[in-house]
Amino acid sequence: MIEDSMQQTVGIIEWRKHPVIEISGVVPKTSSAHFLPLSPDRSHRLMAVRGVNYKWMPDAHHISLYNASPISPQFYGKLSQSRDGSIAFEITVEALEQGLLEVFVVSALLLMCGRNID
């Protein structure tokens, strides 16, 4: 369970062979493969939240979140892992204003867990 500072559950990840996630009031219970499907060319992961499409784009050092606009993608944040295994994430004010914090945290756990989430 993922809790906020008021100890309210905001997200759940059921660590099964194929993980299942739920984000309170945002994403109903669904498989991680459905929540973060691979793109057809397998170069990034897609995500749809509240009718908006996003993509998680990996590069050599980070996994960055953008909206899926082909014309002018907007950057919303990034994940990175240090040599000691700790995970850091940066999230933009725009992402927070759009209510993406909980989505970002659940996505970070899935993307950085080292397990197959498909």
MOPAC internal coordinates of N, CA, C and O (Angstrom, degrees):
PM7 1SCF
backbone

  N    0.0000 0     0.00 0     0.00 0    0    0    0
  C    1.4418 1     0.00 0     0.00 0    1    0    0
  C    1.5237 1   109.30 1     0.00 0    2    1    0
  O    1.2310 1   121.28 1   -34.34 1    3    2    1
  N    1.2969 1   115.16 1   145.66 1    3    2    1
  C    1.4596 1   122.25 1   176.82 1    5    3    2
  C    1.5182 1   106.45 1  -114.03 1    6    5    3
  O    1.2310 1   121.16 1   -56.10 1    7    6    5
  N    1.3239 1   115.38 1   123.90 1    7    6    5
  C    1.4637 1   120.30 1  -176.35 1    9    7    6
  C    1.5151 1   110.70 1  -116.48 1   10    9    7
  O    1.2310 1   121.17 1   -28.48 1   11   10    9
  N    1.3440 1   115.37 1   151.52 1   11   10    9
  C    1.4602 1   120.32 1   175.02 1   13   11   10
  C    1.5264 1   109.67 1   -87.57 1   14   13   11
  O    1.2310 1   120.32 1     5.38 1   15   14   13
  N    1.3109 1   117.00 1  -174.62 1   15   14   13
  C    1.4688 1   120.88 1  -176.72 1   17   15   14
  C    1.5217 1   112.87 1   -66.67 1   18   17   15
  O    1.2310 1   120.15 1   163.47 1   19   18   17
  N    1.3271 1   117.33 1   -16.53 1   19   18   17
  C    1.4652 1   122.04 1   177.79 1   21   19   18
  C    1.5305 1   111.10 1   -94.95 1   22   21   19
  O    1.2310 1   120.67 1  -170.33 1   23   22   21
  N    1.3281 1   116.33 1     9.67 1   23   22   21
  C    1.4624 1   124.69 1  -179.03 1   25   23   22
  C    1.5301 1   112.60 1    62.05 1   26   25   23
  O    1.2310 1   121.00 1  -150.10 1   27   26   25
  N    1.3246 1   115.68 1    29.90 1   27   26   25
  C    1.4586 1   121.54 1   173.39 1   29   27   26
  C    1.5295 1   107.97 1   -93.15 1   30   29   27
  O    1.2310 1   120.51 1   -44.37 1   31   30   29
  N    1.3110 1   116.64 1   135.63 1   31   30   29
  C    1.4612 1   120.38 1   178.58 1   33   31   30
  C    1.5228 1   109.08 1   -69.84 1   34   33   31
  O    1.2310 1   120.87 1   -57.42 1   35   34   33
  N    1.3275 1   115.94 1   122.58 1   35   34   33
  C    1.4646 1   120.64 1   178.80 1   37   35   34
  C    1.5249 1   111.62 1  -111.40 1   38   37   35
  O    1.2310 1   120.38 1   165.18 1   39   38   37
  N    1.3185 1   116.88 1   -14.82 1   39   38   37
  C    1.4524 1   120.55 1   178.90 1   41   39   38
  C    1.5100 1   111.39 1  -160.12 1   42   41   39
  O    1.2310 1   121.63 1   -25.31 1   43   42   41
  N    1.3154 1   114.48 1   154.69 1   43   42   41
  C    1.4633 1   121.34 1   178.82 1   45   43   42
  C    1.5219 1   107.85 1  -136.49 1   46   45   43
  O    1.2310 1   121.06 1   -45.23 1   47   46   45
  N    1.3180 1   115.57 1   134.77 1   47   46   45
  C    1.4598 1   121.16 1   169.78 1   49   47   46
  C    1.5186 1   106.70 1  -122.21 1   50   49   47
  O    1.2310 1   120.63 1   -58.42 1   51   50   49
  N    1.3210 1   116.40 1   121.58 1   51   50   49
  C    1.4611 1   122.12 1   174.46 1   53   51   50
  C    1.5289 1   106.00 1   -96.32 1   54   53   51
  O    1.2310 1   121.15 1   -69.56 1   55   54   53
  N    1.3262 1   115.40 1   110.44 1   55   54   53
  C    1.4608 1   120.70 1  -175.21 1   57   55   54
  C    1.5173 1   109.89 1   -81.36 1   58   57   55
  O    1.2310 1   120.67 1   -96.62 1   59   58   57
  N    1.3021 1   116.33 1    83.38 1   59   58   57
  C    1.4577 1   123.68 1   175.93 1   61   59   58
  C    1.5269 1   108.28 1  -102.34 1   62   61   59
  O    1.2310 1   121.17 1     4.87 1   63   62   61
  N    1.3457 1   115.36 1  -175.13 1   63   62   61
  C    1.4667 1   118.63 1   173.69 1   65   63   62
  C    1.5227 1   109.33 1   -54.81 1   66   65   63
  O    1.2310 1   120.63 1   138.19 1   67   66   65
  N    1.3192 1   116.40 1   -41.81 1   67   66   65
  C    1.4612 1   123.49 1   173.86 1   69   67   66
  C    1.5287 1   105.74 1  -118.77 1   70   69   67
  O    1.2310 1   119.54 1   -80.25 1   71   70   69
  N    1.3397 1   118.48 1    99.75 1   71   70   69
  C    1.4713 1   121.24 1  -174.05 1   73   71   70
  C    1.5296 1   113.21 1   -54.38 1   74   73   71
  O    1.2310 1   121.69 1   -30.67 1   75   74   73
  N    1.3193 1   114.38 1   149.33 1   75   74   73
  C    1.4664 1   122.92 1   177.48 1   77   75   74
  C    1.5204 1   106.86 1  -121.01 1   78   77   75
  O    1.2310 1   120.58 1   -43.32 1   79   78   77
  N    1.3348 1   116.50 1   136.68 1   79   78   77
  C    1.4642 1   120.28 1  -178.23 1   81   79   78
  C    1.5241 1   110.39 1  -125.08 1   82   81   79
  O    1.2310 1   121.97 1   -19.38 1   83   82   81
  N    1.3157 1   113.83 1   160.62 1   83   82   81
  C    1.4635 1   121.69 1   172.00 1   85   83   82
  C    1.5257 1   106.36 1  -151.46 1   86   85   83
  O    1.2310 1   120.61 1   -43.69 1   87   86   85
  N    1.3332 1   116.43 1   136.31 1   87   86   85
  C    1.4603 1   121.50 1   176.52 1   89   87   86
  C    1.5211 1   106.41 1  -122.99 1   90   89   87
  O    1.2310 1   120.83 1   -64.23 1   91   90   89
  N    1.3137 1   116.01 1   115.77 1   91   90   89
  C    1.4648 1   122.58 1  -172.23 1   93   91   90
  C    1.5249 1   112.46 1   -50.52 1   94   93   91
  O    1.2310 1   121.26 1   -57.98 1   95   94   93
  N    1.3316 1   115.20 1   122.02 1   95   94   93
  C    1.4538 1   121.68 1   176.14 1   97   95   94
  C    1.5112 1   115.44 1    71.71 1   98   97   95
  O    1.2310 1   120.40 1  -176.23 1   99   98   97
  N    1.3317 1   116.85 1     3.77 1   99   98   97
  C    1.4669 1   119.80 1  -176.17 1  101   99   98
  C    1.5256 1   111.68 1  -125.81 1  102  101   99
  O    1.2310 1   120.60 1   126.48 1  103  102  101
  N    1.3290 1   116.46 1   -53.52 1  103  102  101
  C    1.4597 1   121.92 1  -177.62 1  105  103  102
  C    1.5228 1   107.95 1  -127.59 1  106  105  103
  O    1.2310 1   120.16 1   -64.08 1  107  106  105
  N    1.3446 1   117.30 1   115.92 1  107  106  105
  C    1.4649 1   118.50 1   176.66 1  109  107  106
  C    1.5263 1   110.27 1   -68.09 1  110  109  107
  O    1.2310 1   120.61 1   -14.99 1  111  110  109
  N    1.3060 1   116.43 1   165.01 1  111  110  109
  C    1.4604 1   122.50 1  -177.94 1  113  111  110
  C    1.5310 1   110.09 1   -52.15 1  114  113  111
  O    1.2310 1   121.39 1   -55.79 1  115  114  113
  N    1.3290 1   114.94 1   124.21 1  115  114  113
  C    1.4630 1   120.96 1  -178.27 1  117  115  114
  C    1.5248 1   109.52 1  -156.25 1  118  117  115
  O    1.2310 1   120.65 1   -15.92 1  119  118  117
  N    1.3008 1   116.36 1   164.08 1  119  118  117
  C    1.4674 1   119.76 1   177.99 1  121  119  118
  C    1.5245 1   109.83 1   -72.96 1  122  121  119
  O    1.2310 1   121.04 1   -28.64 1  123  122  121
  N    1.3152 1   115.61 1   151.36 1  123  122  121
  C    1.4658 1   119.77 1   177.71 1  125  123  122
  C    1.5280 1   110.52 1   -62.81 1  126  125  123
  O    1.2310 1   120.19 1   147.58 1  127  126  125
  N    1.3253 1   117.25 1   -32.42 1  127  126  125
  C    1.4662 1   120.88 1   178.46 1  129  127  126
  C    1.5252 1   111.26 1   -66.24 1  130  129  127
  O    1.2310 1   120.26 1   149.50 1  131  130  129
  N    1.3144 1   117.10 1   -30.50 1  131  130  129
  C    1.4685 1   120.84 1   176.96 1  133  131  130
  C    1.5238 1   110.42 1   -80.28 1  134  133  131
  O    1.2310 1   120.07 1   142.79 1  135  134  133
  N    1.3208 1   117.46 1   -37.21 1  135  134  133
  C    1.4629 1   122.25 1   179.79 1  137  135  134
  C    1.5281 1   111.74 1   -69.58 1  138  137  135
  O    1.2310 1   120.17 1   139.43 1  139  138  137
  N    1.3339 1   117.28 1   -40.57 1  139  138  137
  C    1.4723 1   122.61 1  -178.40 1  141  139  138
  C    1.5305 1   110.01 1  -128.34 1  142  141  139
  O    1.2310 1   120.00 1  -113.78 1  143  142  141
  N    1.3277 1   117.60 1    66.22 1  143  142  141
  C    1.4645 1   118.23 1  -178.27 1  145  143  142
  C    1.5277 1   111.86 1   -70.74 1  146  145  143
  O    1.2310 1   121.26 1   -29.55 1  147  146  145
  N    1.3129 1   115.20 1   150.45 1  147  146  145
  C    1.4610 1   120.30 1   173.80 1  149  147  146
  C    1.5224 1   109.23 1   -69.82 1  150  149  147
  O    1.2310 1   120.70 1   -34.71 1  151  150  149
  N    1.3197 1   116.26 1   145.29 1  151  150  149
  C    1.4617 1   121.10 1   174.77 1  153  151  150
  C    1.5289 1   108.28 1   -67.06 1  154  153  151
  O    1.2310 1   119.92 1   -20.29 1  155  154  153
  N    1.3393 1   117.76 1   159.71 1  155  154  153
  C    1.4676 1   119.41 1   180.00 1  157  155  154
  C    1.5321 1   113.77 1   -55.00 1  158  157  155
  O    1.2310 1   120.13 1   146.03 1  159  158  157
  N    1.3346 1   117.36 1   -33.97 1  159  158  157
  C    1.4675 1   119.19 1   179.19 1  161  159  158
  C    1.5319 1   112.63 1   -89.81 1  162  161  159
  O    1.2310 1   120.39 1  -177.27 1  163  162  161
  N    1.3389 1   116.87 1     2.73 1  163  162  161
  C    1.4650 1   125.17 1   176.09 1  165  163  162
  C    1.5338 1   113.20 1    63.85 1  166  165  163
  O    1.2310 1   120.14 1  -158.01 1  167  166  165
  N    1.3330 1   117.35 1    21.99 1  167  166  165
  C    1.4651 1   120.84 1  -177.77 1  169  167  166
  C    1.5239 1   113.54 1   -91.64 1  170  169  167
  O    1.2310 1   120.39 1   163.70 1  171  170  169
  N    1.3314 1   116.86 1   -16.30 1  171  170  169
  C    1.4599 1   120.92 1  -178.45 1  173  171  170
  C    1.5246 1   109.03 1  -159.44 1  174  173  171
  O    1.2310 1   120.93 1    -5.95 1  175  174  173
  N    1.3185 1   115.83 1   174.05 1  175  174  173
  C    1.4632 1   120.69 1   177.68 1  177  175  174
  C    1.5168 1   109.73 1  -111.32 1  178  177  175
  O    1.2310 1   121.31 1   -35.18 1  179  178  177
  N    1.2968 1   115.11 1   144.82 1  179  178  177
  C    1.4562 1   122.68 1   179.59 1  181  179  178
  C    1.5196 1   109.08 1   -99.21 1  182  181  179
  O    1.2310 1   120.69 1   -18.89 1  183  182  181
  N    1.3211 1   116.29 1   161.11 1  183  182  181
  C    1.4635 1   120.93 1   178.11 1  185  183  182
  C    1.5242 1   107.44 1  -158.32 1  186  185  183
  O    1.2310 1   120.22 1   -43.94 1  187  186  185
  N    1.3165 1   117.19 1   136.06 1  187  186  185
  C    1.4641 1   121.98 1   176.14 1  189  187  186
  C    1.5249 1   108.19 1  -122.11 1  190  189  187
  O    1.2310 1   120.80 1   -54.25 1  191  190  189
  N    1.3333 1   116.07 1   125.75 1  191  190  189
  C    1.4607 1   121.89 1  -179.57 1  193  191  190
  C    1.5208 1   108.14 1  -136.14 1  194  193  191
  O    1.2310 1   120.75 1   -55.57 1  195  194  193
  N    1.3302 1   116.18 1   124.43 1  195  194  193
  C    1.4664 1   122.19 1   179.07 1  197  195  194
  C    1.5297 1   112.13 1    51.96 1  198  197  195
  O    1.2310 1   120.65 1  -139.64 1  199  198  197
  N    1.3146 1   116.37 1    40.36 1  199  198  197
  C    1.4561 1   121.38 1   177.42 1  201  199  198
  C    1.5189 1   115.62 1    78.63 1  202  201  199
  O    1.2310 1   119.83 1  -175.04 1  203  202  201
  N    1.3262 1   117.93 1     4.96 1  203  202  201
  C    1.4651 1   121.85 1   178.77 1  205  203  202
  C    1.5265 1   108.42 1  -109.81 1  206  205  203
  O    1.2310 1   120.85 1   -45.15 1  207  206  205
  N    1.3232 1   115.98 1   134.85 1  207  206  205
  C    1.4623 1   121.18 1   179.47 1  209  207  206
  C    1.5227 1   110.58 1   -95.01 1  210  209  207
  O    1.2310 1   121.57 1   -41.61 1  211  210  209
  N    1.3316 1   114.60 1   138.39 1  211  210  209
  C    1.4592 1   122.64 1  -179.47 1  213  211  210
  C    1.5164 1   108.63 1  -131.10 1  214  213  211
  O    1.2310 1   120.98 1   -12.44 1  215  214  213
  N    1.3279 1   115.74 1   167.56 1  215  214  213
  C    1.4607 1   119.74 1   172.57 1  217  215  214
  C    1.5206 1   109.86 1  -141.88 1  218  217  215
  O    1.2310 1   121.51 1   -40.12 1  219  218  217
  N    1.3245 1   114.72 1   139.88 1  219  218  217
  C    1.4630 1   123.40 1   174.41 1  221  219  218
  C    1.5170 1   106.51 1   -98.21 1  222  221  219
  O    1.2310 1   120.54 1   -65.70 1  223  222  221
  N    1.3415 1   116.57 1   114.30 1  223  222  221
  C    1.4626 1   122.49 1  -174.62 1  225  223  222
  C    1.5353 1   110.38 1  -109.76 1  226  225  223
  O    1.2310 1   119.77 1   -64.43 1  227  226  225
  N    1.3223 1   118.04 1   115.57 1  227  226  225
  C    1.4651 1   119.49 1   177.48 1  229  227  226
  C    1.5289 1   111.51 1   -82.53 1  230  229  227
  O    1.2310 1   121.10 1   -30.43 1  231  230  229
  N    1.3179 1   115.49 1   149.57 1  231  230  229
  C    1.4600 1   121.59 1   167.67 1  233  231  230
  C    1.5243 1   106.62 1  -137.19 1  234  233  231
  O    1.2310 1   119.63 1    14.87 1  235  234  233
  N    1.2911 1   118.32 1  -165.13 1  235  234  233
  C    1.4663 1   121.15 1  -174.37 1  237  235  234
  C    1.5208 1   113.57 1   -62.42 1  238  237  235
  O    1.2310 1   119.60 1   150.62 1  239  238  237
  N    1.3294 1   118.37 1   -29.38 1  239  238  237
  C    1.4623 1   120.39 1  -172.68 1  241  239  238
  C    1.5223 1   115.38 1  -124.36 1  242  241  239
  O    1.2310 1   119.56 1   165.92 1  243  242  241
  N    1.3208 1   118.45 1   -14.08 1  243  242  241
  C    1.4623 1   121.47 1  -173.31 1  245  243  242
  C    1.5262 1   110.82 1  -142.53 1  246  245  243
  O    1.2310 1   121.76 1   -12.84 1  247  246  245
  N    1.3125 1   114.23 1   167.16 1  247  246  245
  C    1.4604 1   121.46 1   164.35 1  249  247  246
  C    1.5211 1   104.31 1  -121.84 1  250  249  247
  O    1.2310 1   120.57 1   -63.56 1  251  250  249
  N    1.3231 1   116.52 1   116.44 1  251  250  249
  C    1.4622 1   121.11 1  -173.55 1  253  251  250
  C    1.5184 1   111.32 1  -107.20 1  254  253  251
  O    1.2310 1   120.98 1   -34.47 1  255  254  253
  N    1.3225 1   115.73 1   145.53 1  255  254  253
  C    1.4593 1   122.57 1   178.82 1  257  255  254
  C    1.5242 1   109.47 1  -102.67 1  258  257  255
  O    1.2310 1   121.25 1   -50.98 1  259  258  257
  N    1.3342 1   115.21 1   129.02 1  259  258  257
  C    1.4633 1   122.98 1   176.78 1  261  259  258
  C    1.5207 1   108.69 1  -132.35 1  262  261  259
  O    1.2310 1   120.66 1   -21.38 1  263  262  261
  N    1.3455 1   116.35 1   158.62 1  263  262  261
  C    1.4524 1   117.01 1   166.90 1  265  263  262
  C    1.5255 1   106.00 1   -72.94 1  266  265  263
  O    1.2310 1   120.46 1   -16.67 1  267  266  265
  N    1.3125 1   116.72 1   163.33 1  267  266  265
  C    1.4634 1   120.13 1  -172.93 1  269  267  266
  C    1.5218 1   112.91 1   -91.31 1  270  269  267
  O    1.2310 1   119.46 1  -160.63 1  271  270  269
  N    1.3147 1   118.63 1    19.37 1  271  270  269
  C    1.4600 1   121.53 1   178.92 1  273  271  270
  C    1.5279 1   110.33 1   -64.26 1  274  273  271
  O    1.2310 1   120.02 1   -55.94 1  275  274  273
  N    1.3390 1   117.58 1   124.06 1  275  274  273
  C    1.4618 1   118.78 1   178.90 1  277  275  274
  C    1.5306 1   112.58 1   -73.26 1  278  277  275
  O    1.2310 1   120.26 1   160.06 1  279  278  277
  N    1.3219 1   117.10 1   -19.94 1  279  278  277
  C    1.4637 1   120.61 1  -176.23 1  281  279  278
  C    1.5246 1   111.66 1   -85.05 1  282  281  279
  O    1.2310 1   120.32 1   126.12 1  283  282  281
  N    1.3121 1   117.00 1   -53.88 1  283  282  281
  C    1.4717 1   119.81 1  -178.52 1  285  283  282
  C    1.5225 1   110.16 1  -142.37 1  286  285  283
  O    1.2310 1   120.28 1   -99.54 1  287  286  285
  N    1.3438 1   117.06 1    80.46 1  287  286  285
  C    1.4616 1   119.25 1  -179.90 1  289  287  286
  C    1.5277 1   111.37 1   -61.74 1  290  289  287
  O    1.2310 1   121.18 1   -43.62 1  291  290  289
  N    1.3313 1   115.35 1   136.38 1  291  290  289
  C    1.4639 1   120.83 1   179.06 1  293  291  290
  C    1.5213 1   109.24 1  -101.35 1  294  293  291
  O    1.2310 1   120.56 1   -46.47 1  295  294  293
  N    1.3165 1   116.54 1   133.53 1  295  294  293
  C    1.4591 1   123.96 1   178.72 1  297  295  294
  C    1.5286 1   109.31 1   -78.53 1  298  297  295
  O    1.2310 1   120.53 1   -47.57 1  299  298  297
  N    1.3504 1   116.59 1   132.43 1  299  298  297
  C    1.4624 1   121.52 1   179.49 1  301  299  298
  C    1.5214 1   113.90 1  -117.14 1  302  301  299
  O    1.2310 1   119.74 1   164.44 1  303  302  301
  N    1.3174 1   118.10 1   -15.56 1  303  302  301
  C    1.4568 1   119.42 1   179.22 1  305  303  302
  C    1.5138 1   111.19 1   159.93 1  306  305  303
  O    1.2310 1   121.42 1    -2.59 1  307  306  305
  N    1.3442 1   114.88 1   177.41 1  307  306  305
  C    1.4599 1   118.82 1   179.97 1  309  307  306
  C    1.5201 1   111.03 1  -151.45 1  310  309  307
  O    1.2310 1   121.66 1   -23.47 1  311  310  309
  N    1.3265 1   114.44 1   156.53 1  311  310  309
  C    1.4607 1   124.31 1   177.22 1  313  311  310
  C    1.5178 1   108.33 1  -116.36 1  314  313  311
  O    1.2310 1   120.81 1   -34.32 1  315  314  313
  N    1.3165 1   116.05 1   145.68 1  315  314  313
  C    1.4639 1   120.00 1   173.89 1  317  315  314
  C    1.5227 1   108.90 1  -149.78 1  318  317  315
  O    1.2310 1   121.22 1   -22.71 1  319  318  317
  N    1.3223 1   115.27 1   157.29 1  319  318  317
  C    1.4629 1   120.86 1   179.14 1  321  319  318
  C    1.5195 1   108.61 1  -124.44 1  322  321  319
  O    1.2310 1   120.90 1   -48.13 1  323  322  321
  N    1.3303 1   115.89 1   131.87 1  323  322  321
  C    1.4631 1   120.35 1  -179.64 1  325  323  322
  C    1.5270 1   109.90 1   -85.31 1  326  325  323
  O    1.2310 1   120.89 1    -7.18 1  327  326  325
  N    1.2999 1   115.91 1   172.82 1  327  326  325
  C    1.4687 1   120.76 1  -179.63 1  329  327  326
  C    1.5181 1   112.68 1   -62.46 1  330  329  327
  O    1.2310 1   120.27 1   150.73 1  331  330  329
  N    1.3353 1   117.10 1   -29.27 1  331  330  329
  C    1.4703 1   119.71 1   179.38 1  333  331  330
  C    1.5266 1   112.39 1   -82.08 1  334  333  331
  O    1.2310 1   120.29 1  -178.35 1  335  334  333
  N    1.3367 1   117.04 1     1.65 1  335  334  333
  C    1.4532 1   121.49 1   177.19 1  337  335  334
  C    1.5102 1   115.18 1    93.21 1  338  337  335
  O    1.2310 1   120.01 1   171.51 1  339  338  337
  N    1.3281 1   117.59 1    -8.49 1  339  338  337
  C    1.4653 1   118.71 1   179.33 1  341  339  338
  C    1.5276 1   109.75 1   -71.04 1  342  341  339
  O    1.2310 1   121.43 1   -30.72 1  343  342  341
  N    1.3178 1   114.87 1   149.28 1  343  342  341
  C    1.4603 1   121.44 1  -177.32 1  345  343  342
  C    1.5174 1   108.76 1  -111.37 1  346  345  343
  O    1.2310 1   121.44 1   -46.38 1  347  346  345
  N    1.3175 1   114.85 1   133.62 1  347  346  345
  C    1.4657 1   120.49 1   176.95 1  349  347  346
  C    1.5189 1   108.10 1  -118.69 1  350  349  347
  O    1.2310 1   121.13 1   -34.48 1  351  350  349
  N    1.3160 1   115.45 1   145.52 1  351  350  349
  C    1.4475 1   117.20 1   171.48 1  353  351  350
  C    1.5089 1   110.22 1  -137.89 1  354  353  351
  O    1.2310 1   122.50 1   -32.32 1  355  354  353
  N    1.3174 1   112.82 1   147.68 1  355  354  353
  C    1.4524 1   122.17 1   176.16 1  357  355  354
  C    1.5180 1   106.46 1  -119.18 1  358  357  355
  O    1.2310 1   120.80 1   -43.54 1  359  358  357
  N    1.3177 1   116.07 1   136.46 1  359  358  357
  C    1.4565 1   120.77 1  -179.71 1  361  359  358
  C    1.5223 1   108.10 1  -133.12 1  362  361  359
  O    1.2310 1   120.37 1   -40.78 1  363  362  361
  N    1.3170 1   116.91 1   139.22 1  363  362  361
  C    1.4604 1   120.78 1  -176.70 1  365  363  362
  C    1.5257 1   111.48 1   -80.47 1  366  365  363
  O    1.2310 1   121.32 1   -18.91 1  367  366  365
  N    1.3003 1   115.08 1   161.09 1  367  366  365
  C    1.4657 1   121.21 1   175.58 1  369  367  366
  C    1.5231 1   109.81 1   -60.00 1  370  369  367
  O    1.2310 1   120.12 1   140.75 1  371  370  369
  N    1.3241 1   117.37 1   -39.25 1  371  370  369
  C    1.4687 1   121.11 1   179.44 1  373  371  370
  C    1.5286 1   111.17 1   -60.51 1  374  373  371
  O    1.2310 1   120.57 1   139.75 1  375  374  373
  N    1.3180 1   116.52 1   -40.25 1  375  374  373
  C    1.4658 1   120.04 1   178.24 1  377  375  374
  C    1.5247 1   110.70 1   -64.95 1  378  377  375
  O    1.2310 1   120.40 1   138.64 1  379  378  377
  N    1.3239 1   116.84 1   -41.36 1  379  378  377
  C    1.4684 1   120.51 1   177.59 1  381  379  378
  C    1.5198 1   110.63 1   -63.80 1  382  381  379
  O    1.2310 1   120.49 1   137.37 1  383  382  381
  N    1.3284 1   116.68 1   -42.63 1  383  382  381
  C    1.4666 1   120.74 1   179.65 1  385  383  382
  C    1.5240 1   111.79 1   -63.43 1  386  385  383
  O    1.2310 1   120.23 1   151.95 1  387  386  385
  N    1.3216 1   117.17 1   -28.05 1  387  386  385
  C    1.4633 1   121.50 1   178.65 1  389  387  386
  C    1.5291 1   112.24 1   -88.51 1  390  389  387
  O    1.2310 1   120.34 1  -174.31 1  391  390  389
  N    1.3321 1   116.96 1     5.69 1  391  390  389
  C    1.4567 1   121.01 1   176.84 1  393  391  390
  C    1.5109 1   114.28 1    73.11 1  394  393  391
  O    1.2310 1   120.35 1  -146.76 1  395  394  393
  N    1.3270 1   116.93 1    33.24 1  395  394  393
  C    1.4594 1   120.43 1  -176.36 1  397  395  394
  C    1.5247 1   114.72 1   -95.87 1  398  397  395
  O    1.2310 1   119.28 1  -176.89 1  399  398  397
  N    1.3252 1   118.98 1     3.11 1  399  398  397
  C    1.4665 1   119.61 1  -176.34 1  401  399  398
  C    1.5238 1   111.94 1   -58.57 1  402  401  399
  O    1.2310 1   119.84 1   127.52 1  403  402  401
  N    1.3122 1   117.91 1   -52.48 1  403  402  401
  C    1.4638 1   120.79 1  -178.34 1  405  403  402
  C    1.5250 1   110.99 1   -63.05 1  406  405  403
  O    1.2310 1   120.70 1   140.06 1  407  406  405
  N    1.3302 1   116.28 1   -39.94 1  407  406  405
  C    1.4626 1   121.30 1   177.64 1  409  407  406
  C    1.5276 1   109.75 1   -61.75 1  410  409  407
  O    1.2310 1   120.82 1   137.99 1  411  410  409
  N    1.3188 1   116.04 1   -42.01 1  411  410  409
  C    1.4620 1   121.84 1   179.92 1  413  411  410
  C    1.5273 1   110.56 1   -62.98 1  414  413  411
  O    1.2310 1   120.16 1   135.97 1  415  414  413
  N    1.3167 1   117.30 1   -44.03 1  415  414  413
  C    1.4693 1   121.30 1  -178.65 1  417  415  414
  C    1.5276 1   110.94 1   -65.14 1  418  417  415
  O    1.2310 1   119.98 1   132.92 1  419  418  417
  N    1.3254 1   117.64 1   -47.08 1  419  418  417
  C    1.4642 1   120.53 1   179.25 1  421  419  418
  C    1.5277 1   110.01 1   -62.73 1  422  421  419
  O    1.2310 1   120.40 1   135.88 1  423  422  421
  N    1.3244 1   116.84 1   -44.12 1  423  422  421
  C    1.4665 1   120.60 1   178.17 1  425  423  422
  C    1.5220 1   111.10 1   -60.59 1  426  425  423
  O    1.2310 1   120.35 1   137.08 1  427  426  425
  N    1.3255 1   116.93 1   -42.92 1  427  426  425
  C    1.4651 1   121.09 1   179.70 1  429  427  426
  C    1.5223 1   110.54 1   -59.52 1  430  429  427
  O    1.2310 1   120.29 1   134.93 1  431  430  429
  N    1.3157 1   117.05 1   -45.07 1  431  430  429
  C    1.4663 1   120.20 1   179.64 1  433  431  430
  C    1.5198 1   111.08 1   -61.18 1  434  433  431
  O    1.2310 1   120.45 1   137.26 1  435  434  433
  N    1.3254 1   116.74 1   -42.74 1  435  434  433
  C    1.4611 1   120.24 1   179.64 1  437  435  434
  C    1.5267 1   111.86 1   -68.21 1  438  437  435
  O    1.2310 1   120.62 1   132.94 1  439  438  437
  N    1.3203 1   116.41 1   -47.06 1  439  438  437
  C    1.4618 1   120.46 1  -175.13 1  441  439  438
  C    1.5241 1   113.24 1   -70.12 1  442  441  439
  O    1.2310 1   120.17 1   151.87 1  443  442  441
  N    1.3158 1   117.28 1   -28.13 1  443  442  441
  C    1.4624 1   120.55 1  -174.97 1  445  443  442
  C    1.5291 1   113.37 1  -105.67 1  446  445  443
  O    1.2310 1   119.69 1  -175.65 1  447  446  445
  N    1.3243 1   118.19 1     4.35 1  447  446  445
  C    1.4635 1   120.64 1  -174.41 1  449  447  446
  C    1.5237 1   113.46 1   -73.29 1  450  449  447
  O    1.2310 1   119.94 1   160.43 1  451  450  449
  N    1.3202 1   117.72 1   -19.57 1  451  450  449
  C    1.4568 1   120.14 1  -179.25 1  453  451  450
  C    1.5155 1   113.96 1    83.31 1  454  453  451
  O    1.2310 1   120.64 1  -175.31 1  455  454  453
  N    1.3207 1   116.38 1     4.69 1  455  454  453
  C    1.4673 1   120.94 1   179.39 1  457  455  454
  C    1.5179 1   110.01 1  -105.09 1  458  457  455
  O    1.2310 1   121.39 1   -18.78 1  459  458  457
  N    1.3204 1   114.94 1   161.22 1  459  458  457
  C    1.4590 1   120.12 1   173.18 1  461  459  458
  C    1.5254 1   107.71 1   -73.42 1  462  461  459
  O    1.2310 1   119.90 1   -57.97 1  463  462  461
  N    1.3163 1   117.79 1   122.03 1  463  462  461
  C    1.4669 1   120.51 1  -179.28 1  465  463  462
  C    1.5268 1   111.70 1  -105.83 1  466  465  463
  O    1.2310 1   120.28 1  -170.11 1  467  466  465
  N    1.3312 1   117.06 1     9.89 1  467  466  465
  C    1.4716 1   120.05 1  -178.54 1  469  467  466
  C    1.4960 1   112.62 1   -93.34 1  470  469  467
  O    1.2310 1   120.10 1   180.00 1  471  470  469

